[in-house]
Amino acid sequence: MQCRLRVLQVLLAVVAVGSLPLAGRTYAQTTGQQINELLRAYHEAGMFDGAALVAESGNIVFQGGFGLADRGWSVPNTSDTRFAVGSLGKLFTAILTLQLVSDGAVEMIAPIGDYLPQYDPAGAHSVTVRRLLSHTAALPDYAGQEFLEEGQFIPMPHEVFVERHCMVGPSGEAGAEANYSSTHYCLLGAAVASITGQGFEAALHDRVLGPLGMANTGLHLHDRIVHSMAAGYLRTLSGYRNGPSVYPDLNSYGAGGMYSTVGDLFRLDRALYDRSNGVIALRDSLYLRIAPSGFERGHYFGLGATVAVTSLGPGGESRTVHRAGGNTSDGHTAVMTRVLEDEHAVILLTNAGPGWFDETVHEITRQILAILYDREYTTPAFPIERELFAIIEREGTERLAQHFAQLKNEGELSVSLGGIYGLGTELLRLGRTEEAVDVFELLVDEYPNSSWSHNGLGEAYLANGDRELAIVRFEKALELNPENPQAAGNLRRLGVLP
C-alpha cells in the first residue's frame, strides 16, 4: 500500500514534465485526496489559483483553496473567499424571470417591450422573453471590443447604461439561431426591476439569495467594499500582474457582475434539485436544449446556462450536464458544472487567468469528473508556450517554427490555442511586435480555422505598422466567425466597417 501511494506521489511530482495518465480511484486514496492532489498539481504548474468544491451524489467530497486572494498581502484563497463570477450571474436572472413567469407576471412568448415600454427599436416585436433567455433574439453583444477597451471603465447610472448599450434591435432573424450576447440579459434584468418595482438587486436578494441562505453572494458594485473578496490578476509569461480596474456593476443587473463563494454556489446546486423550496420555479425549463451554444460541441443554450447530454455514466450511459460560467477581464473565471442524474457538482472559481475565459477550468473539470466516475485521468502537462517564451528570450524567433515542431512531436508539453495566443499577446504588451507577428503566424499555421488566430495575427500586424495585412486577417477572422466582436471592432476602427 505504501509503495502504491509513493508511486502516485512521484507521478504527481513530475507534473512539469508532461501529462501523465493515472488510474482511477485507488485503495490508498479517497476521492477527496485524489481531487486535492490533482488541483495541487494544476496549481504548482501555474494553472490554477482559486477555490474548488466537488460534490459526489450530493455530498461534498472536497472543498479548499489554492494560491493567493491578495498577492500584496499574501492572503490565501480559501473555500470562504468571494470571487467575481461574471456571466454565471445570468443563471440567477433566468431563475428570477421564471419566478415571474410562474407568478403570471410574465409570458415567455411575449415581446420584452410589453414589460419595458421604452424598448422599441426596429424588430422589437420579435424579441421575446424566451429568445432573450436562450440567446436566440439576435441582439448584438454590447460587451464587444469597444466596450471591453473603453466602456467598462466609464462609470454611469444603470438606467443610462441600459439606454446607451442595450436598446438595440436584432441584427439578424430572431429565433433562427443562437448568438451569445450580454445584451439579452441586460434587458431581462431591466424587466425584472420594472416588473417587481424593487430594482434588480432588491429582487435578487428578496426572491433568491435571501431564501436560499446565500449570504456570501451579491452584486459586485464598484463603490462597495466586499469583505473577503479575491483581487483579480492577469497570469502572464512574465509573471502575475494586477488586473485592470473596471466598473463591474456596468455588467450587473442581469448580465453578470456578481460575486459568490463555492459554498454558496453549492447551496444553489442543492436548491435546483429541491422541488419543495418555492424559489426555483419551472425548474425543468432550465434544462431545455434550445440551440447549439457554439462554445463546446454538443452543448446547447438552455435558460441562463448550457445543457449537454453526454456518455459520462457507467458503461457509457447518457448523463445530462448543466453548466453555468463566466469570466471578467481582470482574471476571474467561474464555472459550475452539474451532472443531473447523479447529483455530482464541480464548482471552480479562479482569480488569476488570461483576462478572458480560462479554458483550463474546463480541463480541470473533465479530470475531476473522470475521478468521480472512477476512470483514468491525467495530471497537467507543462504548457508549450512557457518553453517557447524561454526560447525567444534566449535566441529570438528565427527558428521558432522548428522548435515548436520538435517540442510538439516529443509530446510532453500541452499545446493549446489559448496558450500560444497568450504568448503573442504578452509579446505585444512588451512592445516586441515583430516577435509577436512570428508567434501569431505560427498560431495561424497551427489553427487555420480559428477566428481568434487570425484576429490575433491582425492585431500583431497592426501593431507592427502593416495596416493592409491587418485588414486581411481581421476580415478572415470575421469570415470564420461573424460574431467575433474584436475582429468587427478592429475593422470599424480602421474604417472598413461602418
C-alpha positions in Angstrom: 0.0 0.0 0.0 2.8 2.4 0.9 4.6 1.6 -2.3 1.5 2.4 -4.4 0.9 5.7 -2.6 4.6 6.6 -3.2 4.2 5.9 -6.9 1.3 8.3 -7.1 3.3 10.9 -5.2 6.2 10.5 -7.6 3.9 10.8 -10.7 2.3 14.0 -9.4 5.7 15.5 -8.5 6.8 15.4 -12.2 3.8 17.4 -13.4 6.1 20.0 -15.0 7.4 17.3 -17.4 4.2 16.3 -19.1 0.6 15.0 -19.0 0.7 11.6 -17.2 -2.3 9.2 -17.2 -3.3 8.0 -13.7 -5.6 5.1 -13.0 -9.0 5.6 -11.4 -9.5 5.5 -7.7 -7.0 3.6 -5.6 -7.4 1.9 -2.3 -4.8 4.2 -0.8 -6.7 7.4 -1.6 -10.1 8.8 -1.1 -11.9 10.7 -3.8 -11.2 13.9 -2.0 -7.5 13.1 -1.7 -7.3 12.4 -5.4 -9.0 15.7 -6.2 -6.8 17.6 -3.8 -3.7 16.2 -5.4 -5.0 16.9 -8.9 -5.8 20.5 -8.1 -2.5 21.0 -6.3 -0.7 19.7 -9.4 -2.5 22.3 -11.6 -1.7 25.0 -9.0 2.0 24.0 -8.9 2.1 24.1 -12.7 0.9 27.7 -12.5 -2.5 26.9 -14.0 -5.0 27.2 -11.1 -5.4 29.8 -8.4 -8.7 29.9 -6.7 -11.2 27.7 -4.8 -13.0 24.5 -5.6 -15.9 22.4 -4.2 -16.7 19.0 -5.5 -19.8 17.0 -4.6 -20.5 13.3 -5.3 -24.1 12.2 -5.2 -25.0 15.5 -3.4 -22.3 15.1 -0.7 -19.2 17.3 -0.5 -16.0 15.3 -1.0 -13.6 18.2 -1.4 -13.5 21.9 -0.8 -10.5 24.2 -0.5 -8.4 27.0 -1.9 -5.1 27.3 -3.7 -2.9 30.3 -4.3 -3.5 33.9 -3.1 -6.6 36.0 -2.9 -4.4 39.1 -2.4 -0.8 39.0 -3.6 0.2 42.2 -2.0 -0.7 41.0 1.5 -0.1 37.3 0.8 -3.7 36.4 1.8 -4.5 32.8 0.7 -7.6 31.7 -1.2 -9.9 29.5 0.9 -13.3 28.0 0.4 -14.8 31.1 2.0 -13.1 33.5 -0.4 -15.5 35.5 -2.5 -14.8 35.6 -6.2 -16.2 37.6 -9.2 -18.3 35.1 -11.2 -19.1 37.2 -14.3 -21.7 35.8 -16.6 -22.5 32.9 -14.2 -24.9 35.6 -12.8 -27.1 35.0 -15.9 -28.4 31.9 -14.2 -29.8 34.0 -11.4 -31.5 36.2 -13.9 -33.1 33.2 -15.5 -34.3 32.0 -12.1 -35.8 35.4 -11.4 -37.5 35.5 -14.8 -39.0 32.0 -14.4 -40.4 33.0 -11.0 -42.2 35.9 -12.7 -43.5 33.6 -15.4 -44.8 31.2 -12.7 -46.5 34.1 -10.9 -48.3 35.1 -14.1 -46.5 38.4 -14.3 -44.5 37.5 -17.5 -45.3 35.3 -20.5 -42.4 33.5 -22.2 -43.6 34.2 -25.7 -44.4 37.9 -25.1 -42.1 40.6 -26.5 -39.9 42.1 -23.9 -41.3 45.5 -24.9 -44.5 44.5 -23.1 -42.6 44.9 -19.8 -40.1 47.6 -21.0 -42.2 50.1 -23.0 -39.0 52.2 -23.7 -37.7 49.2 -25.7 -38.9 50.0 -29.2 -36.2 49.6 -31.9 -36.9 48.1 -35.3 -37.8 44.4 -34.9 -38.7 44.8 -31.2 -41.8 42.6 -31.6 -39.6 39.5 -32.3 -37.5 39.9 -29.2 -39.4 37.7 -26.8 -38.6 36.7 -23.2 -37.9 33.1 -24.2 -35.5 34.2 -27.0 -33.6 36.5 -24.6 -33.3 33.7 -22.1 -31.9 31.3 -24.7 -29.7 33.8 -26.6 -31.7 33.4 -29.8 -33.0 37.0 -30.0 -30.2 38.0 -32.4 -29.2 41.2 -30.4 -25.6 42.3 -30.8 -23.5 41.9 -27.8 -22.8 45.2 -26.0 -19.7 43.6 -24.4 -17.8 43.8 -27.7 -14.3 45.1 -28.3 -15.1 48.8 -27.9 -16.9 48.2 -24.6 -14.1 45.9 -23.3 -11.5 48.5 -24.1 -13.3 51.7 -23.0 -16.9 51.3 -21.9 -16.4 49.2 -18.8 -14.0 51.8 -17.4 -16.6 54.6 -17.5 -19.0 54.8 -14.5 -22.6 55.7 -15.3 -26.0 55.2 -13.7 -27.6 51.9 -14.6 -30.5 53.5 -16.4 -28.1 55.4 -18.6 -26.1 52.2 -19.3 -29.3 50.3 -20.3 -30.3 53.2 -22.6 -26.9 53.6 -24.2 -25.9 50.0 -24.6 -29.0 47.7 -24.6 -31.7 49.4 -26.6 -30.8 47.8 -29.9 -32.9 45.6 -32.3 -32.0 42.3 -33.8 -29.0 42.2 -36.2 -30.5 39.1 -37.9 -33.5 36.9 -37.8 -34.6 36.4 -34.2 -35.2 32.8 -33.3 -33.2 31.4 -36.2 -30.0 30.5 -34.3 -28.2 31.3 -31.1 -25.6 34.1 -30.5 -24.3 34.7 -27.1 -25.0 38.3 -26.1 -25.0 40.0 -22.7 -27.5 42.5 -24.2 -30.1 39.8 -23.9 -29.7 39.6 -20.1 -29.3 43.3 -19.7 -32.8 43.7 -21.0 -34.1 40.8 -18.8 -32.5 42.4 -15.7 -34.2 45.7 -16.5 -37.5 44.0 -17.0 -37.2 42.2 -13.6 -36.5 45.6 -12.0 -39.5 47.2 -13.7 -42.0 44.4 -13.0 -41.1 43.8 -9.4 -40.9 47.6 -8.7 -37.9 46.8 -6.4 -34.9 47.2 -8.6 -32.9 44.3 -9.7 -30.6 44.0 -6.6 -33.5 44.0 -4.1 -35.4 41.5 -6.2 -32.4 39.2 -6.4 -31.9 39.3 -2.6 -35.5 39.0 -1.6 -36.5 36.4 -4.1 -33.4 34.2 -4.4 -30.3 34.9 -2.3 -32.1 35.5 1.0 -34.5 32.5 0.8 -31.6 30.2 -0.2 -29.3 31.5 2.6 -26.7 32.7 0.1 -25.2 35.4 2.4 -21.9 35.4 0.5 -23.3 36.3 -2.9 -24.4 39.6 -4.3 -23.9 42.3 -6.9 -20.3 43.5 -7.2 -20.8 47.2 -7.2 -17.7 49.4 -7.7 -18.3 51.7 -4.8 -18.8 49.0 -2.2 -16.3 47.2 -0.1 -16.8 43.4 -0.3 -15.1 41.6 2.5 -13.1 38.5 1.8 -13.1 39.3 -1.9 -10.3 38.0 -4.1 -8.4 40.5 -6.2 -8.1 39.7 -9.9 -4.7 39.1 -11.5 -3.6 38.5 -15.1 -1.3 35.5 -15.3 1.3 36.2 -18.0 4.5 34.6 -19.1 6.4 37.4 -17.4 4.6 36.8 -14.1 1.4 38.0 -12.4 0.0 41.5 -13.0 -2.8 43.4 -11.4 -6.0 43.1 -13.4 -7.4 46.3 -14.9 -9.6 48.4 -12.7 -13.2 48.1 -14.2 -16.6 49.0 -13.1 -18.2 45.6 -12.5 -21.7 47.0 -12.0 -21.8 48.0 -15.6 -22.2 44.3 -16.4 -24.6 43.8 -13.5 -28.4 43.9 -13.1 -28.9 40.8 -15.1 -25.9 40.1 -17.4 -23.3 39.3 -14.7 -21.3 41.4 -12.3 -21.9 39.2 -9.3 -19.6 37.6 -6.7 -20.0 34.4 -4.8 -18.3 31.6 -3.0 -18.0 27.9 -3.8 -20.2 27.1 -0.7 -23.0 29.5 -1.8 -23.0 28.1 -5.3 -23.3 24.6 -3.8 -26.4 25.9 -1.9 -27.8 26.9 -5.3 -26.9 23.5 -6.7 -28.9 21.7 -4.0 -31.8 24.1 -4.3 -32.1 23.3 -8.0 -32.9 19.7 -7.1 -35.3 20.6 -4.2 -38.8 20.9 -5.6 -40.2 22.0 -2.2 -38.2 25.2 -1.6 -40.5 27.5 -3.6 -37.6 29.5 -5.0 -36.8 27.6 -8.2 -39.9 27.8 -10.4 -40.4 25.9 -13.6 -37.1 24.2 -12.9 -37.3 21.8 -15.8 -37.3 24.7 -18.2 -33.8 25.5 -17.1 -32.6 22.2 -18.7 -34.2 22.6 -22.2 -31.7 22.3 -25.0 -32.8 25.1 -27.3 -30.0 26.0 -29.7 -26.3 25.0 -30.1 -24.1 27.3 -28.0 -21.0 27.3 -30.2 -18.9 27.1 -27.0 -18.3 23.4 -26.9 -19.5 20.6 -29.2 -22.8 19.1 -28.0 -23.6 21.9 -25.6 -26.8 23.8 -26.1 -28.1 27.0 -24.7 -30.8 26.4 -22.1 -32.0 29.2 -19.9 -29.2 31.0 -18.2 -26.7 28.2 -18.8 -25.7 25.5 -21.3 -27.0 21.9 -21.3 -25.5 18.8 -22.9 -26.2 15.1 -23.0 -23.0 13.1 -22.8 -21.9 9.5 -22.2 -20.3 10.2 -18.8 -22.2 7.5 -17.0 -21.1 4.0 -16.2 -20.7 1.9 -19.3 -21.2 5.0 -21.4 -24.7 5.7 -20.1 -26.1 9.1 -21.0 -25.9 11.9 -18.5 -27.2 15.5 -18.6 -24.5 18.1 -17.9 -25.8 21.5 -16.8 -23.1 24.2 -16.8 -23.1 27.9 -15.9 -20.0 30.0 -16.1 -18.4 33.4 -16.8 -15.3 35.4 -16.6 -14.0 39.0 -16.0 -11.3 41.0 -17.8 -9.3 41.2 -14.5 -8.6 37.5 -14.4 -11.5 35.8 -12.8 -13.2 32.7 -14.2 -16.1 30.8 -12.7 -17.7 27.5 -13.7 -20.4 25.4 -12.0 -20.8 22.0 -13.7 -23.6 19.7 -12.6 -24.4 16.1 -13.6 -28.1 15.9 -13.0 -28.8 12.2 -12.9 -26.0 11.5 -10.3 -26.2 14.9 -8.5 -22.5 15.4 -9.0 -21.2 19.0 -8.9 -17.8 20.6 -9.7 -17.6 24.3 -8.8 -14.4 26.1 -9.7 -13.7 29.8 -9.0 -10.4 31.4 -10.0 -8.8 34.9 -9.6 -5.8 34.6 -11.9 -6.1 34.0 -15.6 -5.5 35.3 -19.1 -8.1 38.1 -18.9 -10.6 36.1 -21.0 -12.3 32.8 -20.2 -9.7 30.4 -18.9 -10.2 27.1 -20.7 -8.0 25.4 -18.2 -11.0 25.4 -15.9 -12.9 23.1 -18.3 -10.0 20.8 -18.5 -9.8 20.6 -14.7 -13.5 19.8 -14.6 -13.1 17.0 -17.1 -10.3 15.4 -15.0 -12.4 15.7 -11.8 -15.4 14.1 -13.4 -13.1 11.3 -14.5 -12.1 10.8 -10.9 -15.8 10.8 -9.8 -16.6 8.1 -12.4 -13.5 6.1 -11.5 -11.8 6.5 -14.8 -8.3 7.2 -15.9 -7.4 10.9 -15.5 -4.3 12.9 -16.3 -2.2 15.5 -14.4 -1.5 18.8 -16.2 1.3 19.0 -18.8 3.7 21.9 -18.8 2.4 24.5 -21.3 4.4 24.7 -24.5 4.1 28.5 -24.6 6.4 28.7 -21.5 9.1 26.8 -23.2 8.6 28.9 -26.4 8.9 32.1 -24.4 12.2 30.9 -22.8 13.5 30.1 -26.3 12.5 33.5 -27.6 14.3 35.1 -24.7 17.4 33.2 -25.5 17.6 33.4 -29.3 14.6 35.3 -30.7 12.1 33.8 -33.2 14.3 32.9 -36.2 14.0 29.2 -35.5 10.7 29.3 -33.6 8.7 27.1 -36.1 11.4 24.4 -35.9 11.5 24.5 -32.1 7.7 24.3 -32.0 7.5 21.3 -34.3 10.2 19.4 -32.3 8.5 20.1 -28.9 5.1 19.2 -30.3 6.4 15.9 -31.7 8.0 15.0 -28.4 4.5 15.0 -27.0 5.5 16.0 -23.4 4.1 19.6 -23.4 0.5 20.8 -23.7 -0.4 22.7 -26.8 -3.4 25.0 -26.9 -4.8 27.8 -29.0 -5.2 30.0 -25.9 -1.7 29.3 -24.6 0.0 30.4 -27.9 -2.4 33.3 -28.2 -1.4 34.4 -24.8 2.3 34.2 -25.7 1.7 36.5 -28.7 -0.4 38.9 -26.6 2.3 39.1 -24.0 4.9 40.0 -26.6 2.6 42.7 -27.9 2.3 44.1 -24.3 6.0 44.1 -24.1 6.3 46.1 -27.3 8.0 43.2 -29.1 5.8 43.4 -32.2 8.0 41.6 -34.8 8.3 38.6 -32.4 4.6 38.8 -31.8 3.9 38.6 -35.6 6.1 35.4 -35.7 4.2 33.8 -32.9 0.7 34.6 -34.3 1.8 33.4 -37.8 2.7 30.1 -36.1 -0.7 30.1 -34.4 -2.5 30.6 -37.7 -0.5 27.7 -39.2 -1.5 25.5 -36.3 -5.1 26.7 -36.0 -6.0 27.9 -39.5 -9.8 27.7 -38.9 -9.8 29.7 -35.7 -11.2 33.2 -36.0 -9.2 34.2 -32.9 -5.9 33.1 -34.5 -6.5 35.4 -37.5 -7.6 38.3 -35.3 -4.5 37.9 -33.2 -2.3 38.0 -36.2 -4.2 41.0 -37.5 -3.5 42.9 -34.2 0.2 41.9 -34.4 0.4 43.2 -38.0 -1.3 46.4 -37.0 1.0 47.0 -34.0 3.9 46.4 -36.4 2.6 49.0 -38.8 1.2 46.7 -41.5 -2.3 48.1 -41.9 -3.3 46.3 -45.1 -2.1 42.9 -43.9 -4.0 43.5 -40.6 -7.2 44.2 -42.5 -6.9 40.9 -44.5 -6.6 39.0 -41.2 -9.5 40.8 -39.5 -11.7 40.1 -42.5 -10.7 36.4 -42.4 -11.5 36.3 -38.7 -14.9 37.8 -39.3 -15.5 35.3 -42.2 -14.7 32.4 -39.9 -16.9 33.8 -37.0 -19.2 36.7 -37.9 -19.9 37.1 -34.1 -16.2 37.8 -33.3 -16.5 41.2 -31.5 -12.8 42.0 -31.6 -12.5 41.5 -35.3 -15.5 43.6 -36.0 -14.3 46.3 -33.7 -10.9 46.4 -35.3 -12.4 46.8 -38.8 -14.7 49.5 -37.6 -11.8 51.4 -36.1 -9.9 51.1 -39.4 -12.9 52.4 -41.3 -13.5 49.2 -43.2 -16.9 48.6 -41.4 -19.4 51.4 -40.6 
